[in-house]
């Protein structure tokens, strides 16, 4: 039996209005983590992996989807010529801009928008980036959102996410805001299978 991964993923899409409220409500928490530099080893591991794959170069450009307050975007800014971050949350974007200013970066741009609804042509983002990056990003929520990553990229795309995870606090907050709770790992599962069906050969690795 052939599985329609596109239809399965569309069924799992979340309410965008509630998503914005949800991430606004967590912006201060995420920014505090960034200020405390709570996961430098994790960030370094990602940077080293992308450099090894040739996806991060000094004359390159990166688009960070679901950038939050700039955890990865500001790390990329130290390695590449230009970094653009996009996030659905106005508060996350405000923190990202503030953190970039405080860090003295002049090669960053941050855009408040929903990735699935962003007009790539109007933004000038068609094949505009050497790497399109999405770490644990709810913005990659459908086949169309995945295709837009490919459209924005000149060469490399990177998606990371949990294969499985339990977070009672997060799930409780989602219930309160009316956001549908779906099992972890589906984004990676759907993405890999769709890319394969589209004729790509995605590479997948697992890390604790």
PLY file of the C-alpha trace (Angstrom):
ply
format ascii 1.0
element vertex 208
property float x
property float y
property float z
element edge 207
property int vertex1
property int vertex2
end_header
0.00 0.00 0.00
1.38 3.41 -0.99
1.49 5.97 1.84
0.48 9.54 1.03
2.98 11.41 3.21
1.84 14.80 1.92
-1.75 14.16 3.01
-0.65 12.84 6.41
1.46 15.93 7.05
-1.27 18.36 5.99
-3.59 16.67 8.48
-1.17 17.48 11.30
-0.89 21.22 10.56
-1.38 23.51 13.54
-3.35 26.70 14.13
-1.05 29.62 13.17
-2.70 32.22 15.41
-2.25 30.03 18.46
1.31 29.22 17.40
2.26 32.91 17.47
0.79 33.35 20.96
2.52 30.20 22.14
5.99 31.24 20.99
5.52 34.81 22.19
4.77 33.34 25.62
8.09 31.46 25.58
10.30 34.17 24.08
11.67 35.39 27.42
12.50 31.83 28.47
14.35 31.09 25.23
16.21 34.39 25.38
17.30 33.70 28.95
18.72 30.36 27.85
20.66 32.13 25.10
21.99 34.75 27.52
23.13 31.99 29.87
24.81 30.18 26.95
23.18 26.98 28.21
24.16 24.69 25.32
27.51 25.77 23.78
28.55 22.16 23.04
25.34 21.51 21.12
25.77 24.66 19.03
29.43 23.88 18.33
28.52 20.34 17.25
26.04 21.71 14.71
28.49 24.31 13.40
31.28 21.74 13.05
28.96 19.34 11.21
27.83 22.01 8.73
31.40 23.19 8.12
32.48 19.59 7.47
29.64 19.21 4.95
30.70 22.40 3.16
27.43 24.14 4.02
29.03 26.99 6.00
31.60 29.14 4.22
32.99 32.58 4.95
31.51 34.06 1.76
28.20 32.22 2.17
24.69 33.09 3.32
22.26 31.31 5.63
18.50 31.47 6.18
17.47 30.32 9.66
13.78 29.32 9.80
12.28 29.58 13.28
15.33 31.49 14.47
13.93 32.39 17.89
16.12 34.91 19.76
19.08 34.04 17.53
20.77 31.02 19.12
22.02 29.57 15.84
21.69 32.71 13.71
24.26 34.59 15.78
26.59 31.57 15.77
26.27 31.46 11.98
26.94 35.21 11.79
30.47 34.55 13.05
31.09 32.12 10.19
29.34 33.50 7.09
28.90 36.73 5.16
25.15 37.09 5.71
22.51 35.51 7.94
18.74 36.02 7.76
16.42 34.78 10.49
12.65 34.38 10.22
10.24 33.64 13.06
6.47 33.78 13.55
6.88 35.40 16.99
7.32 39.19 17.16
8.87 38.86 20.61
11.42 36.31 19.43
12.40 38.61 16.56
12.71 41.59 18.91
15.10 39.61 21.10
17.07 38.42 18.06
17.55 41.99 16.82
18.57 43.16 20.28
21.05 40.30 20.68
22.57 41.03 17.27
23.01 44.70 18.18
24.52 43.84 21.54
26.88 41.39 19.85
28.04 44.00 17.35
26.89 42.03 14.30
26.30 43.95 11.07
25.60 40.94 8.82
22.23 39.89 10.27
18.64 40.48 9.21
15.55 39.31 11.11
12.05 39.05 9.64
8.83 38.46 11.59
6.65 36.19 9.47
5.14 32.74 9.29
7.37 30.59 7.07
4.48 28.73 5.39
2.89 32.08 4.48
6.07 33.97 3.54
6.21 35.16 -0.09
9.70 34.14 -1.21
9.51 36.07 -4.48
8.48 39.31 -2.77
11.23 38.88 -0.18
13.83 38.13 -2.86
14.62 34.78 -1.29
14.34 32.44 -4.29
17.70 30.60 -4.53
19.14 33.33 -2.34
20.89 31.27 0.34
23.72 28.75 0.35
22.15 27.05 3.37
18.54 27.00 4.53
18.44 25.84 8.13
15.55 24.76 10.37
16.32 23.41 13.85
13.29 22.12 15.76
11.20 24.55 13.73
7.39 24.20 13.74
7.40 26.34 10.59
8.29 23.26 8.55
4.77 21.92 8.92
3.76 20.73 5.45
5.04 19.57 2.06
4.75 23.15 0.79
6.87 24.49 3.66
9.51 21.87 2.85
9.44 22.77 -0.85
9.96 26.42 0.07
13.17 25.48 1.85
14.40 23.93 -1.38
13.30 26.98 -3.39
15.18 29.37 -1.10
18.38 27.34 -1.21
21.14 27.38 -3.79
22.64 24.16 -2.48
22.14 23.00 1.11
19.13 22.40 3.38
19.25 21.20 6.98
16.40 20.09 9.26
16.78 18.81 12.80
14.19 17.64 15.28
13.42 15.18 18.03
12.74 11.58 17.12
10.94 11.15 20.43
10.48 13.35 23.49
8.15 13.88 26.45
7.56 17.36 27.88
4.65 17.57 30.31
5.01 21.32 30.82
5.09 22.04 27.09
2.18 19.70 26.39
0.16 21.30 29.19
0.76 24.77 27.77
-0.25 23.60 24.30
-3.51 22.18 25.68
-4.21 25.49 27.43
-3.69 27.42 24.17
-5.70 24.97 22.11
-2.73 23.73 20.07
-3.00 20.16 18.84
-0.42 17.84 20.38
1.16 15.47 17.87
3.82 12.80 18.44
7.45 13.94 18.17
9.41 12.87 15.12
6.78 13.19 12.43
8.44 16.23 10.84
11.62 14.26 10.15
9.67 11.17 9.11
7.52 13.08 6.63
10.42 15.19 5.32
12.70 12.25 4.62
10.04 10.24 2.81
8.77 13.17 0.75
12.29 14.17 -0.29
12.96 10.59 -1.33
9.74 10.50 -3.34
10.72 13.79 -5.01
13.98 12.27 -6.23
16.39 13.57 -3.58
18.77 11.49 -1.48
18.55 13.04 1.99
21.18 12.17 4.56
19.95 11.42 8.08
22.01 11.08 11.27
21.03 10.44 14.89
22.52 12.11 17.97
21.78 11.79 21.68
0 1
1 2
2 3
3 4
4 5
5 6
6 7
7 8
8 9
9 10
10 11
11 12
12 13
13 14
14 15
15 16
16 17
17 18
18 19
19 20
20 21
21 22
22 23
23 24
24 25
25 26
26 27
27 28
28 29
29 30
30 31
31 32
32 33
33 34
34 35
35 36
36 37
37 38
38 39
39 40
40 41
41 42
42 43
43 44
44 45
45 46
46 47
47 48
48 49
49 50
50 51
51 52
52 53
53 54
54 55
55 56
56 57
57 58
58 59
59 60
60 61
61 62
62 63
63 64
64 65
65 66
66 67
67 68
68 69
69 70
70 71
71 72
72 73
73 74
74 75
75 76
76 77
77 78
78 79
79 80
80 81
81 82
82 83
83 84
84 85
85 86
86 87
87 88
88 89
89 90
90 91
91 92
92 93
93 94
94 95
95 96
96 97
97 98
98 99
99 100
100 101
101 102
102 103
103 104
104 105
105 106
106 107
107 108
108 109
109 110
110 111
111 112
112 113
113 114
114 115
115 116
116 117
117 118
118 119
119 120
120 121
121 122
122 123
123 124
124 125
125 126
126 127
127 128
128 129
129 130
130 131
131 132
132 133
133 134
134 135
135 136
136 137
137 138
138 139
139 140
140 141
141 142
142 143
143 144
144 145
145 146
146 147
147 148
148 149
149 150
150 151
151 152
152 153
153 154
154 155
155 156
156 157
157 158
158 159
159 160
160 161
161 162
162 163
163 164
164 165
165 166
166 167
167 168
168 169
169 170
170 171
171 172
172 173
173 174
174 175
175 176
176 177
177 178
178 179
179 180
180 181
181 182
182 183
183 184
184 185
185 186
186 187
187 188
188 189
189 190
190 191
191 192
192 193
193 194
194 195
195 196
196 197
197 198
198 199
199 200
200 201
201 202
202 203
203 204
204 205
205 206
206 207
